[in-house]
Amino acid sequence: MMAVPQVSNSRQTGWYPLLKPMTNKSKRGSFTFQSVILMCLAVMLLPTLAGCDSGQLPTYPVEGTIRFKDGSFPKFGDIEFYNDAQQINARGKINRDGSFTVGTYEQGDGAVQGKHKIIVLQISGTHLTAKYSDDIKHDHGALVNKAYFDYRTSDLEWDIQPETNQVELVVRKNPRQTEEGLPKN
């Protein structure tokens, strides 16, 4: 007959060698498994704790549409809102239907409260379009007037409120192009 080992109800410290707590006999400066795990957890949680007071200004959703005076839309480009008081900007892409959303810290998170100057940026290869317009058949639509490329010359402004903001912008076309958006010769 085989003997049954005695099971103790009391758990000894250090019941598993890797989890053995440091004792006075431990070498100074040595780490136990527990201390390494705690340090790893602290390092992983540090960015979360730092984000609680990140110093970021609150942003408010901004959705909008940009169109020309004739009702058609710019079909591409970037739009940028600049708040001079806070010296911060928000930007977004213009979709083919003229719609856009902007973000300050991440895509689509909105803009800070207050008055904003607005610019519209469009990069087009007009020198290539003029040279190869018969060979390239694509529709980028009309370009906005170059006055909207610079904060000093753009007359676009919007006051962002602490709510969801619906922005409607009306711009002029670039006068040096045909109705189809091709450069005039």
C-alpha positions as CSV (number, residue, x, y, z in Angstrom):
1,M,0.0,0.0,0.0
2,M,1.2,3.4,-0.9
3,A,1.6,6.2,1.6
4,V,-0.5,9.4,1.0
5,P,1.6,12.6,1.4
6,Q,0.5,15.0,4.1
7,V,-1.0,18.3,2.7
8,S,-0.4,21.4,4.8
9,N,-3.1,24.1,4.9
10,S,-0.5,26.8,5.5
11,R,1.2,28.2,2.5
12,Q,4.8,29.0,2.9
13,T,6.2,32.2,1.5
14,G,8.3,31.5,-1.5
15,W,6.2,28.5,-2.5
16,Y,7.3,29.1,-6.1
17,P,10.9,30.0,-6.6
18,L,10.2,32.9,-9.1
19,L,7.8,34.6,-6.8
20,K,9.9,34.3,-3.7
21,P,9.9,37.7,-1.9
22,M,13.2,39.5,-1.2
23,T,14.6,38.7,2.2
24,N,17.4,40.2,4.1
25,K,19.6,37.4,2.6
26,S,18.9,38.7,-0.9
27,K,21.6,40.6,-2.6
28,R,21.2,44.4,-2.6
29,G,20.0,45.7,-5.9
30,S,18.7,42.3,-7.2
31,F,15.2,42.1,-8.6
32,T,12.6,39.5,-8.0
33,F,10.0,38.5,-10.5
34,Q,7.4,40.5,-8.6
35,S,9.3,43.7,-8.7
36,V,10.0,43.3,-12.5
37,I,6.3,42.7,-13.1
38,L,5.4,45.8,-11.1
39,M,7.9,47.9,-12.9
40,C,6.5,46.7,-16.3
41,L,3.0,47.5,-15.2
42,A,4.0,51.0,-14.1
43,V,5.8,51.7,-17.4
44,M,2.7,50.5,-19.3
45,L,0.3,52.6,-17.2
46,L,2.4,55.8,-17.3
47,P,1.2,57.0,-20.7
48,T,-2.4,56.5,-19.6
49,L,-1.8,58.5,-16.4
50,A,0.1,61.2,-18.3
51,G,-2.9,61.6,-20.7
52,C,-5.2,62.6,-17.9
53,D,-3.6,66.1,-17.9
54,S,-2.1,66.3,-21.4
55,G,-2.4,70.0,-21.6
56,Q,-4.5,69.7,-24.8
57,L,-7.2,72.3,-25.4
58,P,-10.8,70.9,-25.7
59,T,-11.9,70.5,-29.3
60,Y,-15.4,70.6,-30.8
61,P,-16.7,68.7,-33.9
62,V,-16.5,70.6,-37.2
63,E,-18.2,69.3,-40.3
64,G,-18.8,71.3,-43.4
65,T,-19.2,71.9,-47.0
66,I,-17.2,74.1,-49.4
67,R,-18.7,75.2,-52.7
68,F,-18.3,77.7,-55.5
69,K,-20.6,80.6,-56.1
70,D,-22.2,78.6,-59.0
71,G,-23.1,75.7,-56.6
72,S,-20.5,73.3,-57.8
73,F,-17.9,71.9,-55.4
74,P,-14.1,71.7,-55.3
75,K,-13.4,68.0,-55.7
76,F,-10.1,67.8,-53.8
77,G,-7.8,69.6,-51.5
78,D,-7.1,70.3,-47.9
79,I,-8.8,72.8,-45.6
80,E,-7.1,74.3,-42.6
81,F,-8.5,76.4,-39.7
82,Y,-6.2,78.5,-37.7
83,N,-7.0,80.0,-34.3
84,D,-4.6,82.9,-33.7
85,A,-5.5,83.4,-30.0
86,Q,-4.4,79.8,-29.2
87,Q,-1.9,79.5,-32.1
88,I,-3.2,76.1,-33.1
89,N,-4.7,74.8,-36.3
90,A,-7.1,72.0,-37.4
91,R,-7.1,70.5,-40.8
92,G,-8.9,68.0,-43.0
93,K,-9.4,66.7,-46.5
94,I,-12.0,68.0,-48.9
95,N,-14.1,65.1,-50.4
96,R,-15.3,65.0,-54.0
97,D,-18.7,66.2,-52.8
98,G,-17.2,69.3,-51.1
99,S,-17.7,67.9,-47.6
100,F,-15.0,67.9,-44.9
101,T,-14.3,67.3,-41.3
102,V,-11.3,68.7,-39.4
103,G,-9.1,67.6,-36.6
104,T,-6.6,69.3,-34.3
105,Y,-4.9,66.5,-32.4
106,E,-6.1,63.6,-34.4
107,Q,-8.2,63.1,-37.5
108,G,-11.8,64.3,-37.1
109,D,-11.5,65.5,-33.5
110,G,-12.6,69.0,-34.3
111,A,-11.2,72.5,-33.6
112,V,-10.7,74.6,-30.5
113,Q,-13.3,77.2,-29.6
114,G,-13.0,80.7,-31.0
115,K,-12.5,82.6,-34.2
116,H,-10.5,80.8,-37.0
117,K,-9.0,82.0,-40.3
118,I,-9.5,79.4,-43.0
119,I,-7.4,78.5,-46.0
120,V,-7.9,75.9,-48.8
121,L,-5.0,74.2,-50.3
122,Q,-5.0,72.5,-53.7
123,I,-2.0,71.2,-55.5
124,S,-2.5,70.5,-59.2
125,G,-0.1,69.8,-61.9
126,T,-1.4,72.6,-64.2
127,H,1.8,72.6,-66.3
128,L,1.3,68.8,-67.0
129,T,-2.5,69.3,-67.5
130,A,-1.8,72.0,-70.1
131,K,0.7,69.9,-71.9
132,Y,-1.1,66.6,-71.8
133,S,-4.8,67.6,-71.5
134,D,-5.8,65.7,-74.6
135,D,-4.1,62.5,-73.3
136,I,-5.2,62.7,-69.7
137,K,-8.9,62.4,-69.2
138,H,-9.7,62.9,-65.5
139,D,-11.9,65.2,-63.6
140,H,-10.4,67.1,-60.7
141,G,-12.9,69.8,-61.1
142,A,-12.3,73.5,-60.9
143,L,-9.7,75.0,-58.6
144,V,-10.3,77.6,-55.9
145,N,-8.9,81.1,-56.3
146,K,-5.3,81.4,-55.2
147,A,-6.3,84.0,-52.6
148,Y,-7.6,81.1,-50.4
149,F,-4.1,79.5,-50.3
150,D,-2.7,82.0,-47.7
151,Y,-4.1,83.2,-44.4
152,R,-3.1,86.8,-45.3
153,T,-5.3,86.9,-48.4
154,S,-8.1,84.5,-47.5
155,D,-11.3,86.1,-46.4
156,L,-12.7,82.8,-45.0
157,E,-13.4,82.9,-41.2
158,W,-15.6,80.9,-38.8
159,D,-16.2,81.1,-35.1
160,I,-16.1,77.6,-33.6
161,Q,-18.6,77.2,-30.7
162,P,-18.5,74.5,-27.9
163,E,-21.0,72.3,-29.8
164,T,-21.1,70.4,-33.2
165,N,-20.3,73.1,-35.8
166,Q,-21.8,73.0,-39.3
167,V,-19.6,75.1,-41.6
168,E,-20.7,76.3,-45.0
169,L,-18.1,78.1,-47.1
170,V,-18.5,79.7,-50.5
171,V,-15.4,80.4,-52.5
172,R,-14.4,81.8,-55.9
173,K,-13.0,79.7,-58.7
174,N,-9.5,80.3,-60.1
175,P,-10.0,82.7,-63.0
176,R,-7.3,81.2,-65.1
177,Q,-9.1,78.0,-66.0
178,T,-11.9,76.8,-68.2
179,E,-15.2,75.7,-66.7
180,E,-13.9,72.1,-66.8
181,G,-11.0,73.1,-64.6
182,L,-8.3,73.1,-67.3
183,P,-5.8,76.0,-67.5
184,K,-6.6,78.7,-70.1
185,N,-4.0,79.0,-72.8
